[in-house]
Amino acid sequence: MNKIKAILFAVVLSAGAIFSVPANALGTTPWATVAAIQDGWVVDRMLVFPNTPTLTNPDGCPLVTNGYIIKETDPVHKTSYDMLIAAKVNNRQVAFVLDGCFEGRPRIISVSLR
């Protein structure tokens, strides 16, 4: 029984490290409401504009006054779009994990909603 507890503890500890280190190592934004969202004309892409005075820009992207961006080829882009639309409609707060730049803007790789 102690061996099982030790294994479970190691698994939980490892999972905590796996899920917390990337978010801390990458850029994270403060909680904010969504001021505006914009989709692409011919590409399934979304720009997101939070109600913060400045954008978080950990990777030094050249465009910092034109929102964050979600890359249309990211695996969960449609889920992120749905979460952002829900956040806008319901005036809920969001926070993002950012990784690199795309089209010159900070790239969202994860959306949190509260």
Z-matrix of the N, CA and C atoms (Angstrom, degrees):
N
C 1 1.448
C 2 1.534 1 110.82
N 3 1.350 2 117.52 1 -41.08
C 4 1.461 3 120.40 2 178.84
C 5 1.522 4 111.41 3 -64.56
N 6 1.346 5 115.77 4 -33.99
C 7 1.461 6 119.12 5 178.32
C 8 1.530 7 110.30 6 -65.10
N 9 1.315 8 117.79 7 -39.93
C 10 1.467 9 122.26 8 178.36
C 11 1.521 10 110.07 9 -65.32
N 12 1.325 11 117.39 10 -42.83
C 13 1.468 12 120.90 11 177.87
C 14 1.519 13 110.68 12 -62.37
N 15 1.322 14 117.11 13 -41.10
C 16 1.458 15 120.70 14 179.31
C 17 1.534 16 111.10 15 -64.71
N 18 1.314 17 116.25 16 -40.66
C 19 1.468 18 120.31 17 178.17
C 20 1.529 19 110.35 18 -65.38
N 21 1.327 20 116.76 19 -45.80
C 22 1.468 21 120.50 20 178.55
C 23 1.522 22 111.03 21 -60.83
N 24 1.320 23 116.78 22 -42.19
C 25 1.464 24 120.33 23 178.70
C 26 1.525 25 110.19 24 -61.61
N 27 1.325 26 117.21 25 -42.77
C 28 1.464 27 121.45 26 179.66
C 29 1.532 28 110.92 27 -64.32
N 30 1.333 29 116.28 28 -39.72
C 31 1.465 30 120.24 29 178.87
C 32 1.522 31 110.41 30 -64.93
N 33 1.330 32 117.46 31 -46.11
C 34 1.462 33 121.61 32 179.63
C 35 1.523 34 110.19 33 -63.11
N 36 1.317 35 117.02 34 -43.88
C 37 1.455 36 120.91 35 178.85
C 38 1.527 37 110.91 36 -62.40
N 39 1.318 38 117.51 37 -42.98
C 40 1.465 39 121.43 38 178.44
C 41 1.520 40 111.27 39 -65.03
N 42 1.327 41 117.10 40 -42.57
C 43 1.470 42 120.24 41 179.27
C 44 1.516 43 110.11 42 -62.85
N 45 1.313 44 117.57 43 -40.93
C 46 1.463 45 120.51 44 177.66
C 47 1.511 46 111.37 45 -61.05
N 48 1.305 47 116.42 46 -40.68
C 49 1.465 48 120.09 47 178.70
C 50 1.521 49 110.79 48 -67.79
N 51 1.315 50 117.01 49 -41.52
C 52 1.462 51 120.57 50 -178.98
C 53 1.524 52 110.85 51 -63.92
N 54 1.333 53 117.38 52 -43.78
C 55 1.452 54 119.70 53 -175.17
C 56 1.516 55 113.88 54 -83.78
N 57 1.326 56 119.12 55 -21.85
C 58 1.456 57 118.80 56 -178.14
C 59 1.527 58 113.39 57 -94.35
N 60 1.307 59 118.30 58 -32.85
C 61 1.460 60 119.44 59 -176.05
C 62 1.528 61 112.51 60 -65.39
N 63 1.339 62 120.53 61 -47.69
C 64 1.453 63 117.60 62 -178.92
C 65 1.526 64 112.98 63 -60.88
N 66 1.320 65 118.19 64 -41.76
C 67 1.459 66 120.30 65 -179.41
C 68 1.522 67 110.67 66 -63.72
N 69 1.322 68 117.86 67 -37.23
C 70 1.453 69 120.09 68 179.31
C 71 1.520 70 111.21 69 -76.09
N 72 1.330 71 116.45 70 -31.81
C 73 1.456 72 120.00 71 -179.28
C 74 1.524 73 111.07 72 -76.13
N 75 1.319 74 117.50 73 -27.85
C 76 1.449 75 122.22 74 178.79
C 77 1.521 76 108.59 75 -91.07
N 78 1.325 77 116.56 76 173.90
C 79 1.455 78 120.17 77 177.77
C 80 1.517 79 111.01 78 -78.44
N 81 1.302 80 117.13 79 137.24
C 82 1.460 81 121.61 80 174.08
C 83 1.523 82 108.47 81 -123.18
N 84 1.301 83 115.27 82 146.79
C 85 1.457 84 120.40 83 -178.53
C 86 1.523 85 110.05 84 -99.43
N 87 1.323 86 117.31 85 159.33
C 88 1.460 87 119.22 86 172.40
C 89 1.527 88 109.78 87 -72.44
N 90 1.325 89 115.76 88 160.52
C 91 1.461 90 120.53 89 175.32
C 92 1.525 91 108.57 90 -65.85
N 93 1.330 92 116.24 91 137.75
C 94 1.466 93 121.99 92 -179.95
C 95 1.524 94 108.83 93 -158.80
N 96 1.313 95 116.13 94 162.18
C 97 1.461 96 119.19 95 171.58
C 98 1.524 97 108.69 96 -87.03
N 99 1.305 98 115.60 97 162.48
C 100 1.459 99 121.39 98 179.91
C 101 1.528 100 108.13 99 -87.87
N 102 1.320 101 116.51 100 116.59
C 103 1.463 102 120.69 101 178.49
C 104 1.525 103 110.37 102 -77.87
N 105 1.332 104 117.12 103 -39.57
C 106 1.461 105 121.18 104 -179.00
C 107 1.520 106 110.04 105 -160.35
N 108 1.316 107 115.61 106 155.73
C 109 1.459 108 122.33 107 172.05
C 110 1.525 109 107.60 108 -133.24
N 111 1.317 110 115.22 109 151.40
C 112 1.467 111 120.25 110 -178.21
C 113 1.514 112 108.14 111 -141.47
N 114 1.330 113 116.49 112 135.41
C 115 1.458 114 119.11 113 177.53
C 116 1.521 115 110.36 114 -100.49
N 117 1.332 116 115.54 115 170.37
C 118 1.462 117 120.75 116 178.64
C 119 1.517 118 111.28 117 -80.86
N 120 1.282 119 116.57 118 159.40
C 121 1.464 120 120.86 119 179.35
C 122 1.519 121 111.65 120 -76.19
N 123 1.309 122 116.37 121 -51.95
C 124 1.465 123 120.12 122 -177.97
C 125 1.527 124 111.82 123 -122.07
N 126 1.328 125 116.39 124 3.01
C 127 1.458 126 122.07 125 -179.67
C 128 1.521 127 107.96 126 -124.62
N 129 1.332 128 117.20 127 138.64
C 130 1.464 129 122.41 128 179.84
C 131 1.529 130 109.21 129 -75.79
N 132 1.326 131 115.50 130 75.32
C 133 1.461 132 122.75 131 -173.47
C 134 1.522 133 108.72 132 -131.28
N 135 1.350 134 117.40 133 150.57
C 136 1.461 135 120.08 134 -179.56
C 137 1.521 136 111.03 135 -131.99
N 138 1.337 137 115.28 136 135.40
C 139 1.462 138 122.72 137 168.78
C 140 1.516 139 107.42 138 -101.87
N 141 1.322 140 116.04 139 142.63
C 142 1.463 141 121.70 140 -178.35
C 143 1.526 142 108.59 141 -126.26
N 144 1.327 143 115.49 142 132.05
C 145 1.455 144 121.77 143 -178.97
C 146 1.527 145 108.53 144 -119.90
N 147 1.333 146 117.91 145 107.32
C 148 1.462 147 120.20 146 178.33
C 149 1.531 148 110.50 147 -80.87
N 150 1.322 149 115.81 148 166.85
C 151 1.471 150 119.71 149 179.54
C 152 1.528 151 111.73 150 -88.47
N 153 1.323 152 116.72 151 39.63
C 154 1.465 153 121.06 152 177.71
C 155 1.530 154 108.97 153 -102.84
N 156 1.337 155 117.73 154 152.99
C 157 1.460 156 119.12 155 -178.42
C 158 1.527 157 113.95 156 -68.05
N 159 1.318 158 117.81 157 -29.03
C 160 1.470 159 121.53 158 177.91
C 161 1.525 160 109.32 159 -137.62
N 162 1.315 161 116.04 160 160.17
C 163 1.455 162 120.77 161 176.94
C 164 1.523 163 110.25 162 -91.29
N 165 1.304 164 116.08 163 147.69
C 166 1.456 165 121.69 164 171.14
C 167 1.528 166 106.07 165 -74.72
N 168 1.332 167 116.90 166 131.20
C 169 1.462 168 120.55 167 -173.91
C 170 1.530 169 110.51 168 -140.27
N 171 1.339 170 117.62 169 67.70
C 172 1.469 171 120.02 170 -174.28
C 173 1.525 172 114.74 171 -66.36
N 174 1.322 173 117.98 172 -23.50
C 175 1.461 174 120.65 173 -176.72
C 176 1.528 175 113.24 174 -102.45
N 177 1.332 176 117.52 175 8.57
C 178 1.453 177 120.99 176 177.20
C 179 1.523 178 114.15 177 65.61
N 180 1.319 179 117.37 178 40.38
C 181 1.463 180 121.00 179 178.62
C 182 1.529 181 109.81 180 -63.82
N 183 1.339 182 117.55 181 145.08
C 184 1.464 183 119.88 182 -175.72
C 185 1.531 184 114.84 183 -69.52
N 186 1.339 185 118.77 184 -30.12
C 187 1.467 186 121.14 185 179.69
C 188 1.527 187 109.47 186 -100.33
N 189 1.310 188 116.62 187 111.48
C 190 1.467 189 120.07 188 -178.60
C 191 1.528 190 111.92 189 -123.26
N 192 1.324 191 117.45 190 12.00
C 193 1.457 192 120.97 191 176.52
C 194 1.516 193 110.92 192 -121.94
N 195 1.335 194 117.22 193 10.97
C 196 1.456 195 120.64 194 -176.39
C 197 1.518 196 111.76 195 -127.03
N 198 1.317 197 116.86 196 38.86
C 199 1.459 198 121.86 197 172.47
C 200 1.516 199 115.65 198 77.14
N 201 1.330 200 112.53 199 174.55
C 202 1.462 201 122.14 200 172.30
C 203 1.528 202 106.95 201 -92.39
N 204 1.327 203 116.37 202 162.96
C 205 1.463 204 119.28 203 -177.92
C 206 1.524 205 110.76 204 -132.05
N 207 1.332 206 114.84 205 148.18
C 208 1.463 207 121.67 206 172.93
C 209 1.521 208 107.11 207 -112.76
N 210 1.308 209 115.99 208 124.38
C 211 1.467 210 121.89 209 -178.82
C 212 1.529 211 109.36 210 -74.58
N 213 1.302 212 115.64 211 130.23
C 214 1.468 213 121.19 212 -173.96
C 215 1.519 214 114.64 213 -67.32
N 216 1.316 215 118.58 214 -13.81
C 217 1.468 216 120.63 215 179.06
C 218 1.528 217 112.54 216 -97.83
N 219 1.333 218 117.43 217 -2.48
C 220 1.465 219 119.42 218 176.61
C 221 1.526 220 109.58 219 -66.02
N 222 1.328 221 117.67 220 140.41
C 223 1.463 222 121.10 221 -173.10
C 224 1.540 223 115.33 222 -56.05
N 225 1.308 224 119.03 223 -35.15
C 226 1.468 225 119.91 224 -175.62
C 227 1.525 226 112.51 225 -109.63
N 228 1.327 227 117.00 226 25.75
C 229 1.463 228 118.51 227 -176.27
C 230 1.527 229 112.79 228 -60.20
N 231 1.313 230 118.66 229 -37.58
C 232 1.466 231 120.25 230 -178.89
C 233 1.529 232 111.63 231 -69.35
N 234 1.315 233 117.28 232 -36.64
C 235 1.468 234 120.06 233 175.24
C 236 1.520 235 110.15 234 -64.32
N 237 1.327 236 116.90 235 -41.88
C 238 1.466 237 120.56 236 177.30
C 239 1.525 238 110.73 237 -61.74
N 240 1.332 239 116.71 238 -42.07
C 241 1.469 240 120.19 239 178.18
C 242 1.529 241 110.17 240 -59.21
N 243 1.338 242 116.32 241 -47.54
C 244 1.464 243 120.54 242 -179.24
C 245 1.525 244 111.38 243 -60.59
N 246 1.335 245 116.43 244 -42.35
C 247 1.465 246 120.18 245 179.67
C 248 1.529 247 111.15 246 -63.87
N 249 1.325 248 116.85 247 -39.92
C 250 1.464 249 120.34 248 -178.96
C 251 1.521 250 112.26 249 -70.14
N 252 1.324 251 116.78 250 -38.86
C 253 1.466 252 119.41 251 175.73
C 254 1.523 253 110.21 252 -63.61
N 255 1.328 254 116.92 253 -43.53
C 256 1.460 255 120.68 254 177.32
C 257 1.525 256 110.98 255 -61.51
N 258 1.321 257 116.73 256 -41.55
C 259 1.469 258 120.63 257 179.48
C 260 1.523 259 110.75 258 -63.18
N 261 1.321 260 117.32 259 -42.25
C 262 1.467 261 121.15 260 -179.90
C 263 1.524 262 110.83 261 -65.43
N 264 1.311 263 116.75 262 -48.92
C 265 1.465 264 121.64 263 -177.37
C 266 1.525 265 111.67 264 -63.69
N 267 1.331 266 117.01 265 -36.92
C 268 1.464 267 121.47 266 -175.60
C 269 1.520 268 113.95 267 -100.75
N 270 1.333 269 116.85 268 7.31
C 271 1.471 270 122.37 269 178.97
C 272 1.525 271 112.16 270 53.99
N 273 1.330 272 115.75 271 43.95
C 274 1.462 273 122.15 272 179.06
C 275 1.519 274 109.23 273 -96.77
N 276 1.323 275 115.93 274 158.27
C 277 1.460 276 120.74 275 179.67
C 278 1.528 277 111.14 276 -87.70
N 279 1.330 278 114.36 277 147.94
C 280 1.455 279 122.01 278 177.06
C 281 1.530 280 109.52 279 -129.80
N 282 1.300 281 115.11 280 157.91
C 283 1.464 282 122.87 281 170.93
C 284 1.523 283 106.07 282 -140.64
N 285 1.314 284 116.26 283 151.86
C 286 1.457 285 120.95 284 -175.80
C 287 1.519 286 111.33 285 -124.61
N 288 1.325 287 114.92 286 151.30
C 289 1.454 288 121.75 287 165.03
C 290 1.527 289 104.61 288 -102.16
N 291 1.318 290 116.06 289 129.93
C 292 1.456 291 122.48 290 -176.80
C 293 1.524 292 109.89 291 -111.10
N 294 1.324 293 115.61 292 145.81
C 295 1.459 294 120.03 293 176.84
C 296 1.521 295 108.83 294 -147.61
N 297 1.300 296 115.90 295 106.34
C 298 1.457 297 121.04 296 176.73
C 299 1.513 298 113.33 297 73.33
N 300 1.325 299 114.19 298 -166.03
C 301 1.459 300 122.35 299 -179.01
C 302 1.526 301 108.06 300 -122.19
N 303 1.311 302 115.61 301 150.24
C 304 1.457 303 121.98 302 172.51
C 305 1.523 304 106.37 303 -141.76
N 306 1.317 305 116.10 304 131.61
C 307 1.469 306 120.74 305 -175.64
C 308 1.534 307 111.12 306 51.82
N 309 1.335 308 116.01 307 31.80
C 310 1.458 309 121.83 308 176.71
C 311 1.512 310 115.62 309 81.93
N 312 1.328 311 117.94 310 -0.08
C 313 1.469 312 122.36 311 -176.80
C 314 1.530 313 110.69 312 -113.48
N 315 1.343 314 118.48 313 156.85
C 316 1.458 315 120.04 314 173.14
C 317 1.533 316 110.19 315 -60.40
N 318 1.331 317 115.80 316 131.26
C 319 1.466 318 122.48 317 -174.44
C 320 1.526 319 111.96 318 -95.88
N 321 1.328 320 115.47 319 124.68
C 322 1.468 321 122.36 320 176.90
C 323 1.517 322 108.39 321 -80.60
N 324 1.346 323 115.99 322 128.37
C 325 1.469 324 119.44 323 173.84
C 326 1.524 325 111.56 324 -115.59
N 327 1.342 326 117.07 325 -9.34
C 328 1.464 327 120.74 326 178.45
C 329 1.518 328 109.51 327 -153.90
N 330 1.328 329 115.63 328 139.87
C 331 1.465 330 122.26 329 177.52
C 332 1.515 331 108.34 330 -118.48
N 333 1.335 332 116.05 331 132.08
C 334 1.464 333 122.27 332 172.29
C 335 1.519 334 107.67 333 -113.81
N 336 1.306 335 116.20 334 142.45
C 337 1.463 336 122.05 335 -177.17
C 338 1.510 337 108.98 336 -129.24
N 339 1.366 338 115.32 337 133.96
C 340 1.478 339 117.52 338 174.84
C 341 1.510 340 110.20 339 -137.75
